[in-house]
Amino acid sequence: MTDFSGREPRRLLVTGALGFIGSNFLSYWLDRYPEDLVVALDAMTYAANPEIIDLFSQNPSFVFCRGDIRDTRLVEEILDGHRIDTVVNFAAESHVDRSIADADAFVSTNINGVYSLLKTCRKYWSVGRGHFRRFHHISTDEVYGSLENSDPPFTENSPYRPNSPYSASKAASDFLTRSFVKTYGFPATISNCSNNFGPYQHPEKLIPMTVLKLLDGHAVPVYGDGRQIRDWLHARDHCRGIDLILHHGKPGETYNIGSRNERTNLEIIGMICDCIDGVFASDPGLSGFFPRCPAAVGRRSRELIEHVADRPGHDRRYGVDNSKMVAELGFCPTESFEEQLCRTVGWYVARAQERLSVVQPESKQQDVRQSEREQPETESSESELLEIEQSERKPPEKVLSERNLPVSGQPEDRL
Ligand SMILES: NC(=O)c1ccc[n+]([C@@H]2O[C@H](COP(=O)([O-])OP(=O)(O)OC[C@H]3O[C@@H](n4cnc5c(N)ncnc54)[C@H](O)[C@@H]3O)[C@@H](O)[C@H]2O)c1
């Protein structure tokens, strides 16, 4: 691991900090650099994890601010009020299926929002040039389009060929960031990362959705033939890559972050099924909580896999060549994919168990779910665990009604 001893503390603004990767980044950064200040800005859309606010509420290095990257005045207040020297932009609309249904929010946040954030940060940077260090924009490998199985993976020089409204809006945000570097000399970097997995991902996404459906005994849908290939990287390894870029990356550069770990969706779903079977085998108590899961009665979870119609314009393969990150910044994903995936599955199982304990008191819980197991399953019923998980993501009332304007050093800002 790179030695950062003797480094000067930083003052970060992290946008979209309550989202999946933002949440992992907060944990990573506050743990690794306790001397830094981290101001988390998030609009708290359906994709946010409100529980993260409580998780760090006692940490004096953490400030939460509910707000939008398009709110110029608010962003100015944060930059000035906290003397921010580093901005990491995770804020985005990021769910491809939603962009296919309606792309308005994607254009608004990913294009207009990033433009607004860049404009505000550039103004702040141009006033105190020596102070501001870096604007880092988080992007995706999806901007490069789709590969054939025989193609080499994407490099930083691959042409942009976005295929979904989501990836097109991310491509536009990358171009805007690049234009600020070339036109104004603004010290920005961009990273294009492969598929992330890990804790705090939204239950609509492949891994948490598969876990929750299996636990509830529901069919697990696989788009088309399931042979779409993605390169999977743990969110914490992504954060390590961002850390390296912030400390050693060159302003104006783009870096591809990936792990050369290409898997088909079908392979991933199969591995999740096997992890679930393993978790139940090592903890027989889980059968009482999730009686409808095949593993609860000694059957294989794989029996719930079901192929459904493919998503329109579904990209076939993404693969990331990370050699620039490896050669220039010493990037190296840390652990075996299989272990990280099973740990992640275990995290979602433990979380579902915890959520269920809150929703159904312990005495009632076993009886209710046990009797449900004896009923034939209704075709239309949506996964109860998915519904519980979704409802937990609603922003708490107290945060919704506040506008937490940050002023450095005031304890009430550190929610
Ligand atoms: N998840 C992946 O596998 C993956 C892979 C590569 C790149 N990325 C990129 O990483 C970034 C973060 O992805 P994620 O999976 O954590 O996304 P996410 O959807 O889980 O989180 C996005 C966060 O941004 C917030 N947000 C949305 N609009 C906002 C606005 N206008 N102002 C302020 N906050 C706003 C949301 O409330 C949410 O908390 C995105 O830019 C995405 O394109 C994600």
The ligand as an SDF file (V2000), in Angstrom:
LIG
                    3D

 44 48  0  0  0  0  0  0  0  0999 V2000
  -22.4360    1.3690   -9.5040 N   0  0  0  0  0  0  0  0  0  0  0  0
  -21.5320    1.0280  -10.4090 C   0  0  0  0  0  0  0  0  0  0  0  0
  -21.2980   -0.1620  -10.6630 O   0  0  0  0  0  0  0  0  0  0  0  0
  -20.7380    2.0950  -11.1240 C   0  0  0  0  0  0  0  0  0  0  0  0
  -19.7020    1.7050  -11.9610 C   0  0  0  0  0  0  0  0  0  0  0  0
  -18.9370    2.6940  -12.5910 C   0  0  0  0  0  0  0  0  0  0  0  0
  -19.2110    4.0220  -12.3720 C   0  0  0  0  0  0  0  0  0  0  0  0
  -20.2490    4.3800  -11.5740 N   0  0  0  0  0  0  0  0  0  0  0  0
  -20.4810    5.8180  -11.3600 C   0  0  0  0  0  0  0  0  0  0  0  0
  -20.2250    6.0900  -10.0030 O   0  0  0  0  0  0  0  0  0  0  0  0
  -21.0680    7.1540   -9.5450 C   0  0  0  0  0  0  0  0  0  0  0  0
  -21.8250    6.6990   -8.3240 C   0  0  0  0  0  0  0  0  0  0  0  0
  -22.5550    5.5180   -8.6540 O   0  0  0  0  0  0  0  0  0  0  0  0
  -23.4890    4.7980   -7.5830 P   0  0  0  0  0  0  0  0  0  0  0  0
  -23.6920    3.4070   -8.0390 O   0  0  0  0  0  0  0  0  0  0  0  0
  -22.9880    5.0530   -6.2150 O   0  0  0  0  0  0  0  0  0  0  0  0
  -24.8320    5.6190   -7.8150 O   0  0  0  0  0  0  0  0  0  0  0  0
  -26.1180    5.7200   -6.8980 P   0  0  0  0  0  0  0  0  0  0  0  0
  -27.2580    5.8910   -7.8280 O   0  0  0  0  0  0  0  0  0  0  0  0
  -26.1590    4.5850   -5.9270 O   0  0  0  0  0  0  0  0  0  0  0  0
  -25.9120    7.0510   -6.0380 O   0  0  0  0  0  0  0  0  0  0  0  0
  -26.0020    8.3270   -6.5860 C   0  0  0  0  0  0  0  0  0  0  0  0
  -26.1770    9.3070   -5.4390 C   0  0  0  0  0  0  0  0  0  0  0  0
  -26.2380   10.6270   -5.9960 O   0  0  0  0  0  0  0  0  0  0  0  0
  -27.2940   11.3490   -5.3650 C   0  0  0  0  0  0  0  0  0  0  0  0
  -27.7730   12.3470   -6.3260 N   0  0  0  0  0  0  0  0  0  0  0  0
  -28.5000   12.1320   -7.4560 C   0  0  0  0  0  0  0  0  0  0  0  0
  -28.7540   13.3030   -8.0650 N   0  0  0  0  0  0  0  0  0  0  0  0
  -28.1790   14.2690   -7.3150 C   0  0  0  0  0  0  0  0  0  0  0  0
  -28.0810   15.6850   -7.4360 C   0  0  0  0  0  0  0  0  0  0  0  0
  -28.6530   16.3350   -8.4660 N   0  0  0  0  0  0  0  0  0  0  0  0
  -27.4000   16.3690   -6.4960 N   0  0  0  0  0  0  0  0  0  0  0  0
  -26.8320   15.7250   -5.4500 C   0  0  0  0  0  0  0  0  0  0  0  0
  -26.9030   14.3830   -5.2750 N   0  0  0  0  0  0  0  0  0  0  0  0
  -27.5430   13.6650   -6.2110 C   0  0  0  0  0  0  0  0  0  0  0  0
  -28.3390   10.3060   -5.0380 C   0  0  0  0  0  0  0  0  0  0  0  0
  -29.1890   10.7360   -3.9880 O   0  0  0  0  0  0  0  0  0  0  0  0
  -27.4770    9.1100   -4.6430 C   0  0  0  0  0  0  0  0  0  0  0  0
  -27.2020    9.1250   -3.2600 O   0  0  0  0  0  0  0  0  0  0  0  0
  -21.9970    7.4910  -10.7180 C   0  0  0  0  0  0  0  0  0  0  0  0
  -21.4770    8.6020  -11.3750 O   0  0  0  0  0  0  0  0  0  0  0  0
  -21.9070    6.2780  -11.6280 C   0  0  0  0  0  0  0  0  0  0  0  0
  -22.0700    6.6670  -12.9580 O   0  0  0  0  0  0  0  0  0  0  0  0
  -21.0170    3.4490  -10.9290 C   0  0  0  0  0  0  0  0  0  0  0  0
  1  2  1  0
  2  3  2  0
  2  4  1  0
  4  5  1  0
  4 44  2  0
  5  6  2  0
  6  7  1  0
  7  8  2  0
  8  9  1  0
  8 44  1  0
  9 10  1  0
  9 42  1  0
 10 11  1  0
 11 12  1  0
 11 40  1  0
 12 13  1  0
 13 14  1  0
 14 15  2  0
 14 16  1  0
 14 17  1  0
 17 18  1  0
 18 19  2  0
 18 20  1  0
 18 21  1  0
 21 22  1  0
 22 23  1  0
 23 24  1  0
 23 38  1  0
 24 25  1  0
 25 26  1  0
 25 36  1  0
 26 27  1  0
 26 35  1  0
 27 28  2  0
 28 29  1  0
 29 30  1  0
 29 35  2  0
 30 31  1  0
 30 32  2  0
 32 33  1  0
 33 34  2  0
 34 35  1  0
 36 37  1  0
 36 38  1  0
 38 39  1  0
 40 41  1  0
 40 42  1  0
 42 43  1  0
M  CHG  2   8   1  16  -1
M  END
$$$$
